[in-house]
């Protein structure tokens, strides 16, 4: 699957605005993301619920990207711009940005078309989801 990351220039023209960094809000977003992660990790995986577990991992990553932008004084009206910003600031994490984008694609197919997320996608990427989450937590703390 060839996933394209939205151009940052398009994001800044249409979807990004400057805001004041809000440490209380950042902490609250991180707390909720970690609660969601705990739920995802504690779910007993089956073919029936795998789509929702992957969706939870995506939501954790997305929430941490929101906190990352907010820490840097930005707000986005578009999830793809969250990924674009992450990649712009961390070009050496192209693989991670691509996986986040691919996960977003699957999550959107689930949400808008009722399509299941393949178990193989989860099996192949579960450890990478965890690495991305830890990476984002580190970036937020810097």
C-alpha positions as CSV (number, residue, x, y, z in Angstrom):
1,X,0.0,0.0,0.0
2,X,1.5,3.3,-1.1
3,X,0.5,6.0,1.4
4,X,1.2,9.7,0.7
5,X,1.7,12.2,3.5
6,X,0.0,15.5,3.0
7,X,2.3,18.4,2.1
8,X,3.0,20.6,5.1
9,X,2.6,23.7,2.9
10,X,-1.0,22.7,2.2
11,X,-1.6,22.2,5.9
12,X,-0.3,25.6,6.8
13,X,-2.5,27.2,4.2
14,X,-5.7,25.4,5.1
15,X,-5.6,23.6,8.5
16,X,-3.0,24.9,10.9
17,X,-3.2,27.8,13.2
18,X,-0.9,29.1,15.9
19,X,-2.0,28.9,19.5
20,X,-0.4,29.2,22.9
21,X,1.2,26.1,24.3
22,X,-1.0,24.8,27.2
23,X,0.8,22.4,29.5
24,X,-2.4,21.5,31.5
25,X,-4.2,20.6,28.3
26,X,-1.1,18.6,27.0
27,X,-1.0,16.7,30.2
28,X,-4.8,16.0,30.1
29,X,-4.5,14.7,26.5
30,X,-1.6,12.5,27.4
31,X,-3.5,11.1,30.4
32,X,-6.5,10.2,28.2
33,X,-4.3,8.7,25.6
34,X,-2.6,6.5,28.2
35,X,-6.0,5.4,29.5
36,X,-7.0,4.4,25.9
37,X,-3.7,2.6,25.5
38,X,-4.3,0.6,28.7
39,X,-7.7,-0.4,27.4
40,X,-6.2,-1.5,24.0
41,X,-3.5,-3.5,25.7
42,X,-5.9,-5.2,28.1
43,X,-8.3,-6.3,25.3
44,X,-8.3,-9.9,24.5
45,X,-7.7,-9.9,20.7
46,X,-10.1,-11.7,18.4
47,X,-11.2,-11.4,14.8
48,X,-14.3,-9.8,16.1
49,X,-12.6,-6.9,17.9
50,X,-9.3,-6.4,16.2
51,X,-10.5,-3.4,14.1
52,X,-11.4,-1.6,17.3
53,X,-8.1,-2.4,19.0
54,X,-6.2,-1.0,16.0
55,X,-8.6,2.0,16.1
56,X,-7.6,2.6,19.7
57,X,-3.9,2.4,18.9
58,X,-4.5,5.0,16.1
59,X,-6.5,7.2,18.5
60,X,-3.7,7.1,21.1
61,X,-1.1,8.1,18.4
62,X,-3.4,10.8,17.1
63,X,-4.0,12.2,20.5
64,X,-0.3,12.3,21.2
65,X,0.3,14.1,17.9
66,X,-2.3,16.7,18.9
67,X,-0.3,17.2,22.2
68,X,3.0,17.4,20.2
69,X,1.6,20.1,18.0
70,X,0.1,21.9,20.9
71,X,3.5,21.8,22.7
72,X,4.9,23.5,19.7
73,X,2.2,26.2,19.6
74,X,0.1,24.7,16.8
75,X,-3.4,23.4,16.3
76,X,-4.7,21.4,13.4
77,X,-8.2,20.9,11.9
78,X,-7.0,17.9,10.0
79,X,-5.6,14.6,11.2
80,X,-3.4,14.3,8.1
81,X,-1.6,17.5,9.1
82,X,-0.7,16.0,12.4
83,X,1.2,13.3,10.5
84,X,2.7,15.9,8.1
85,X,4.0,17.9,11.0
86,X,5.5,14.9,12.7
87,X,7.3,14.0,9.5
88,X,8.4,17.5,8.8
89,X,10.0,17.8,12.3
90,X,11.3,14.3,12.3
91,X,12.3,13.3,8.7
92,X,14.4,10.4,9.9
93,X,11.1,8.7,11.0
94,X,9.6,8.3,7.5
95,X,8.7,4.7,8.2
96,X,6.8,5.7,11.4
97,X,5.0,8.5,9.6
98,X,4.1,6.1,6.8
99,X,2.7,3.6,9.3
100,X,0.7,6.3,11.1
101,X,-0.7,7.3,7.8
102,X,-1.6,3.8,6.8
103,X,-3.2,3.2,10.2
104,X,-5.2,6.4,9.6
105,X,-6.4,5.0,6.3
106,X,-7.6,1.7,7.8
107,X,-9.3,3.6,10.7
108,X,-11.1,5.8,8.2
109,X,-12.2,2.8,6.2
110,X,-13.6,1.3,9.4
111,X,-15.3,4.5,10.5
112,X,-16.8,5.6,7.2
113,X,-17.3,2.3,5.3
114,X,-17.6,-0.4,8.0
115,X,-14.5,-2.2,6.6
116,X,-12.6,-4.5,9.0
117,X,-8.9,-3.9,9.7
118,X,-7.0,-7.1,8.9
119,X,-5.6,-9.1,11.8
120,X,-2.4,-9.4,9.9
121,X,-2.0,-5.6,9.9
122,X,-2.2,-5.6,13.7
123,X,0.1,-8.7,14.1
124,X,2.7,-7.1,11.8
125,X,2.6,-3.6,13.4
126,X,1.7,-4.0,17.1
127,X,5.3,-3.5,18.3
128,X,5.7,-0.6,16.0
129,X,2.6,1.1,17.4
130,X,4.2,0.8,20.9
131,X,7.5,2.3,19.6
132,X,5.7,5.2,17.9
133,X,3.7,5.9,21.1
134,X,7.0,5.9,23.2
135,X,8.7,8.1,20.6
136,X,5.8,10.6,20.7
137,X,5.9,10.7,24.5
138,X,9.6,11.4,24.4
139,X,9.1,14.2,21.8
140,X,6.4,15.8,23.9
141,X,8.7,15.7,27.0
142,X,11.6,17.4,25.2
